[in-house]
Amino acid sequence: MGVKATETTISWAQARRKKKQQEQPQLPPRTRVVTIYGPRDEVPKDVRIDLPDGQPIDKGLEHQHP
């Protein structure tokens, strides 16, 4: 996945989280996760959107899919 596609996907997840918060302010916001797959289906990145302000946490993953 290219950088632009990754940024677009993260922005979409942030917007979805924000919309749900506005629709249901009485509920705690749910974590959104974007998993980036490599060319051989390995998972080099996991981006979690769960900070109070909706900012992403970018994490490298240790495991790979078979």
Residue pairs with C-beta under 8 A, 6 or more apart in sequence:
1 9
1 36
1 37
6 34
6 36
6 47
9 34
10 34
10 47
10 49
10 56
13 32
13 33
13 34
13 47
13 49
13 56
14 32
14 49
14 54
14 55
14 56
16 32
17 29
17 30
17 32
17 49
17 54
18 54
20 29
20 30
21 29
29 50
29 54
31 48
31 49
31 50
32 48
32 49
32 50
33 46
33 47
33 48
33 49
34 46
34 47
34 49
34 56
35 43
35 45
35 46
35 47
36 43
36 44
36 45
36 46
36 47
37 43
37 65
38 44
41 65
42 64
42 65
43 61
43 63
43 64
43 65
44 60
44 61
45 58
45 59
45 60
45 61
46 59
46 60
46 61
47 56
47 57
47 58
47 59
48 56
48 57
48 59
49 55
49 56
49 57
50 57
51 57
